[in-house]
Amino acid sequence: MARVECEVVYGTQENDSGTDSPCVWTTCSQCGHETISWGNSEASVRRCLALMNEECPEGADNFYVVS
């Protein structure tokens, strides 16, 4: 299992109700894949990193960390 750094960006995105809600994006430093989670807490970042492992388009089983 390789350790892969991800960039984290905090922002807002329109939700299903049409209002802006806080969210966080992570981007894989190796392939550029992005994940997003609602909220801007540490838990939201951890969820993005976990999703990165589940959704890896290359099927890699990596350990994703914040760069």
C-alpha positions, -999 to 999 in steps of 0.1 A, spaced: 0 0 0 16 33 -12 12 66 6 -2 92 -18 -6 129 -10 -38 148 -19 -45 185 -22 -74 198 -2 -96 227 -13 -124 242 9 -153 260 -8 -190 259 -14 -213 241 -39 -250 243 -46 -269 216 -28 -302 199 -39 -322 227 -23 -304 253 -45 -284 270 -17 -247 271 -13 -233 247 13 -197 243 26 -178 214 11 -143 201 6 -125 186 -24 -95 164 -25 -73 158 -56 -49 129 -60 -14 140 -67 -8 109 -89 -38 107 -112 -57 139 -106 -89 121 -95 -112 143 -73 -136 135 -45 -160 159 -27 -178 158 7 -202 182 23 -190 202 53 -156 216 60 -146 197 91 -117 173 96 -143 145 93 -152 157 58 -116 156 47 -112 121 61 -143 110 42 -128 125 10 -96 106 15 -115 73 22 -136 79 -10 -104 84 -29 -94 49 -20 -128 34 -30 -131 54 -62 -95 52 -76 -99 50 -114 -67 30 -116 -79 4 -90 -49 12 -67 -52 4 -30 -33 34 -16 -33 53 17 -43 88 9 -30 117 31 -33 155 30 -3 171 14 
